[in-house]
Every structure is written in structure tokens, then in C-alpha cells.
Amino acid sequence: MDKPPFIIRKFVLEKELSVIQLVITPEVLGLFWLTNDDLIKKPKYFHSIDYLLDGLLTNYLNIEQQNEFSRQKKFFVSSSFGHPFFVSHIHLGSTDIQEELIEIMNIATPLKRIEHQKIVIIDNSTENISAFLDKKFKDFSFVNLS
């Protein structure tokens, strides 16, 4: 007998959340989340990241549905372990991902509070994003999740 779809979704969510929770520590300043899908399609890790952000993603989608949805990069700030924590979603269909990453890092850098603060990368692209960021931003440590 097959399990009902809601049981399967719950299992997937719990698995994704446990993976995310293992890498989000007090030393992590933020998360780059690069996907092939728009946020409206709720790509992999959507629910887990939404949980970490206290529902900011869901709230954003509820507001955005009233407007025309854009593929521009997204930048959300919440808190984790009592400190600022950011999540940036970048659609891989963007024209210049490296330029967008630099722009986001320039926004996120003032949030930094310790030396070599970590930023987690969930990346579905074929580019080596962490190597690019390591060269550009030597005061941070970049950790690939995918």
C-alpha cells in the first residue's frame, strides 16, 4: 500500500530541514540559494528555508501574487541564533549571476560580525560559485550544500 502524498511531503520536508539545520550554525551569516525555478514554484528547500525565515518566503509570495512576479534576485533578512541571517534567492536564468552575487555580498558584508563568517551555498548551476566567491571575498568562508 502506498503512503498518502501528505506523508511523503512531510518526510521530504523533515529530511530537507534536517540537512539545512546541520549547516546553519551561529557562524553562518547567510545562504545563497540558486535554482532553476522561480520562488513561485517553491523549488527544493523552499519549505525548510521558509521555516528558518519564520514564513518570510510565504509572506512574500502572498504579496507578490497580487503583482507581476519577477525573476530578479531576492534578498531576505531574518535572525538566527540572535544575529542577522540573510537568504538570497537567485534564479539561474539571470543574465549575470556573478554580478548579482557581488551585489548581494556588498549588501550582506555590513551584517558580518566575526572573521571568516560562513555563507552556505545551495547551487543547482554548473558554475563553481564558491570558488568565484572565495577569490572575491577572502574574509568569508563559503560552504556548498549541494
Secondary structure in CASP SS format (residue, H / E / C, confidence):
PFRMAT SS
TARGET T0000
AUTHOR 0000-0000-0000
METHOD secondary structure of the structure
MODEL  1
M C 1.00
D C 1.00
K C 1.00
P C 1.00
P H 1.00
F H 1.00
I H 1.00
I H 1.00
R H 1.00
K H 1.00
F H 1.00
V H 1.00
L H 1.00
E H 1.00
K H 1.00
E H 1.00
L H 1.00
S H 1.00
V H 1.00
I H 1.00
Q H 1.00
L H 1.00
V H 1.00
I C 1.00
T C 1.00
P C 1.00
E C 1.00
V E 1.00
L E 1.00
G E 1.00
L E 1.00
F E 1.00
W E 1.00
L E 1.00
T E 1.00
N C 1.00
D C 1.00
D C 1.00
L H 1.00
I H 1.00
K H 1.00
K C 1.00
P C 1.00
K C 1.00
Y C 1.00
F H 1.00
H H 1.00
S H 1.00
I H 1.00
D H 1.00
Y H 1.00
L H 1.00
L C 1.00
D C 1.00
G C 1.00
L H 1.00
L H 1.00
T H 1.00
N H 1.00
Y H 1.00
L H 1.00
N H 1.00
I H 1.00
E H 1.00
Q C 1.00
Q C 1.00
N C 1.00
E C 1.00
F C 1.00
S C 1.00
R C 1.00
Q C 1.00
K C 1.00
K E 1.00
F E 1.00
F E 1.00
V E 1.00
S E 1.00
S E 1.00
S E 1.00
F C 1.00
G C 1.00
H E 1.00
P E 1.00
F E 1.00
F E 1.00
V E 1.00
S E 1.00
H E 1.00
I E 1.00
H E 1.00
L C 1.00
G C 1.00
S C 1.00
T C 1.00
D C 1.00
I H 1.00
Q H 1.00
E H 1.00
E H 1.00
L H 1.00
I H 1.00
E H 1.00
I H 1.00
M H 1.00
N H 1.00
I H 1.00
A H 1.00
T H 1.00
P H 1.00
L H 1.00
K C 1.00
R C 1.00
I C 1.00
E C 1.00
H C 1.00
Q E 1.00
K E 1.00
I E 1.00
V E 1.00
I E 1.00
I E 1.00
D E 1.00
N C 1.00
S C 1.00
T C 1.00
E C 1.00
N C 1.00
I H 1.00
S H 1.00
A H 1.00
F H 1.00
L H 1.00
D H 1.00
K H 1.00
K H 1.00
F C 1.00
K C 1.00
D C 1.00
F E 1.00
S E 1.00
F E 1.00
V E 1.00
N E 1.00
L C 1.00
S C 1.00
END
